[in-house]
Structures are given as C-alpha cells and as structure tokens.
Amino acid sequence: MDMNKNQNSQRLNKLIAQSGLCSRRAADALIRAGKVTCNGAVVRDLSTRADRDTDTIAVDGTPLKQEKLLYLMLNKPAGYVTTVKDPHAKKTVYDLLPKLPARVFPVGRLDKDTAGLLLLTNDGEFAFQLTHPRFGVERVYLAEAAGKVGDALIRQLEKGGMRIDGYSTTPCAIELLARNQIRTRMKITLREGRKRQIRIMLSHIGHPVMRLKRVQYGKLTLGTLETGHWQYVRKQDII
C-alpha cells in the first residue's frame, strides 16, 4: 500500500496529535528524531501520510492508542509553572490537578508570574488550532503596568509592528480601565500568543508589567472559577 496515496490517510503528525500523545509540533520533532514507525518502518519524512484504521503507527515502539479526549480550564495562581517537566520548579500546575483518566498538557503557556485561565487537553490537533497564529483565536488579559501609560503609547501597542525577538507583533485591542502616575490598568486582547508577549511589549515602551492575568481564551471565560481551582469544559465552548 502506498501510504501517501490512500484517500483516507492523514499526515503522521496529525494522527499522533489526535491520539492525545502530544501536540502536532512535538510530533514533528518525534518524526525528525526517528522515533516514529509506520508498519515497522522508521519514518523521518514529515509529509508521510498514513491511515489509522489500516496502518500500525508506533512512537518509541509503543503503538498509538486513542485516549478519551479531555478539556480542562484551570485558574492558575501566580508562582506556578506550566511546563510539563522542570526539575527546578517548586510548583507546577499539575500540583493543582487530581489524577485524571488521561495525561493532559497545557495549551500554550502562562509564565510563572502570570495568573489566570489556562487550558489543558490531550487533544493535540485542537491545541494546534488554538495556538497557531493563523487561526487568530483571541486571548484577553488584564494587565497592570507601572506608571502612567499615555494614549500615544497605547495606540502604538494597538497598531502592532513592534519588533520583538525577530518577529513583528500583530495589531491588538486595548481598553483603558484606569490610570494614575503610579500604575495603568488595561484590558488587552491578542490574536497571537508569543512567549511573554505582553510583558515584553510593555517593557519595550518603558512601562513594565506589575500584574498580569488572562481572563478569556476564545469564547471561554474564567467566570466564577476560584484561583487554584479547575473544571472540565466542553470543546464547543472554547471556539
């Protein structure tokens, strides 16, 4: 059988992500590393396609299995890291979760000092849709910046085009909530999720973040979920 011509076939990275093992990007890394086999043959070509119903796909020798897909929302406290494995972290978001029927991973990340809405799932394909910039899924943050941020600087941030670590920021929406000489409170809506993006943007204009909290991801909001608590959510309630 020619895996690349089967009408029911899909790319290997997508099949691996759909299994709940990892994200599509992480699946690409596994394929490049030679850790993925299809019908016993090692696959390194990222364009390779397969049919889950007729082909045997394995990662590190373990056949893929289809786990029950889980979707969770956590109100992350500041001080917790979202990385799956960090030998130097004293507190991770997994310390706040019970034993679950399947392993879940964070959708994107919130840095250690950022609080708020964190999604976790084992649906790698859906996580890809939520995080890839081309899908433009909104993330809404409440930010408290040091000092009085002027209107001109707010417009500069909204316009986008700021060069940060080799990329240009896309336009965003900012609602001014309050400001004085000591601090400025804003609601910031992004359609991309670059690492520490809001912190870098505000630091770039001379008004570093004092507090930052994500309150919405897609259609999903924190609502009354208390800090440090979690709940199951439905996929259709997110986007």
Residue pairs with C-beta under 8 A, 6 or more apart in sequence:
1 54
1 55
3 9
3 38
3 48
3 49
3 50
3 51
3 55
4 47
4 48
4 49
6 49
6 50
6 51
6 54
8 51
8 53
8 54
9 49
9 50
9 51
10 49
10 50
10 51
10 52
11 46
11 47
11 48
11 49
12 27
12 31
12 36
12 38
12 43
12 46
12 48
12 49
12 50
12 57
13 24
13 25
13 27
13 28
13 31
13 46
14 24
14 27
14 125
15 50
15 52
15 57
15 64
16 22
16 24
16 27
16 30
16 36
16 57
16 59
16 64
16 124
17 23
17 24
17 27
17 123
17 124
17 125
17 127
17 128
18 52
18 66
18 123
18 124
18 125
19 64
19 65
19 66
19 67
19 124
20 66
20 67
20 69
20 102
20 103
20 122
20 123
20 124
21 27
21 59
21 64
21 124
22 30
22 105
22 124
23 105
23 124
23 127
23 128
23 131
24 124
24 125
24 127
24 128
25 128
26 124
27 36
27 124
28 46
30 36
30 59
31 43
31 44
31 45
31 46
31 48
32 44
32 46
34 42
34 44
35 59
35 60
36 42
36 43
36 57
36 58
36 59
37 43
37 56
37 57
37 58
37 61
38 48
38 50
38 55
38 56
38 57
39 55
39 56
40 56
50 57
52 64
56 63
57 63
57 64
58 64
67 101
67 102
67 103
67 122
68 101
68 102
69 102
69 121
69 122
69 123
69 126
69 235
70 100
70 101
70 102
70 104
70 120
70 121
70 122
70 123
70 232
71 119
71 120
71 121
71 123
71 126
71 232
71 233
71 234
71 235
71 238
72 97
72 100
72 104
72 119
72 120
72 121
72 230
72 231
72 232
72 233
73 117
73 118
73 119
73 120
73 220
73 222
73 225
73 230
73 231
73 232
73 233
74 93
74 96
74 97
74 117
74 118
74 119
74 120
74 229
74 230
75 115
75 116
75 117
75 118
75 222
75 225
75 226
75 227
75 228
75 229
75 230
76 82
76 93
76 96
76 110
76 114
76 115
76 116
76 117
76 118
77 96
77 115
77 227
77 228
78 112
78 113
78 114
78 115
79 91
79 112
79 113
80 91
80 92
80 93
80 95
80 96
80 112
81 89
81 91
81 92
81 93
81 111
81 112
82 92
82 93
82 106
82 109
82 110
82 111
82 118
83 89
83 92
83 109
84 94
84 105
84 106
86 92
93 106
93 118
93 120
96 228
96 229
96 230
97 104
97 120
97 230
102 122
103 122
104 120
104 121
104 122
105 120
105 121
105 122
105 127
106 118
106 119
106 120
107 118
107 119
107 120
107 121
107 127
107 130
107 131
107 217
108 119
108 130
108 131
108 193
109 195
110 116
110 118
110 214
111 195
111 196
111 199
113 212
114 199
114 212
114 213
114 214
115 211
115 212
115 213
115 214
115 227
116 141
116 142
116 212
116 213
116 214
116 215
116 222
117 214
117 215
117 216
117 217
117 220
117 221
117 222
118 214
119 130
119 217
119 220
119 233
119 238
121 127
123 235
126 235
129 135
129 137
129 239
130 137
130 217
130 218
130 238
130 239
131 137
131 193
133 170
133 191
133 192
133 193
136 191
136 192
137 191
137 217
137 218
137 239
138 189
138 190
138 191
138 216
138 217
138 218
139 189
139 190
139 191
139 193
139 214
139 216
139 217
140 187
140 188
140 189
140 190
140 214
140 215
140 216
140 217
141 187
141 188
141 189
141 190
141 198
141 212
141 213
141 214
141 215
142 177
142 185
142 186
142 187
142 188
142 211
142 212
142 213
142 215
143 185
143 186
143 187
143 188
143 198
143 202
143 209
143 211
143 212
144 183
144 184
144 185
144 186
144 209
144 210
144 211
144 212
145 183
145 184
145 186
145 202
145 207
145 208
145 209
145 210
146 182
146 183
146 207
146 208
146 209
146 210
147 181
147 182
147 183
147 184
147 206
147 207
148 179
148 180
148 181
148 182
148 184
149 179
149 184
149 186
149 202
149 205
149 207
153 205
153 207
154 174
154 176
154 186
156 162
156 205
157 169
157 172
157 174
157 188
157 201
157 202
157 205
158 171
158 172
158 173
158 174
159 171
160 168
160 169
160 170
160 171
160 172
161 168
161 169
162 168
162 169
162 201
162 204
164 194
164 197
164 200
164 201
164 204
165 194
165 200
167 194
169 192
169 194
169 197
169 201
170 190
170 191
170 192
172 188
172 189
172 190
172 191
173 188
173 189
174 186
174 187
174 188
174 189
175 186
175 187
176 184
176 185
176 186
177 185
177 186
177 187
178 184
178 185
179 185
183 210
184 207
188 198
190 197
190 198
194 200
198 209
198 212
199 208
199 209
199 212
202 208
202 209
203 209
215 221
215 222
216 222
217 238
218 238
218 239
219 237
219 238
219 239
220 233
220 237
220 238
225 231
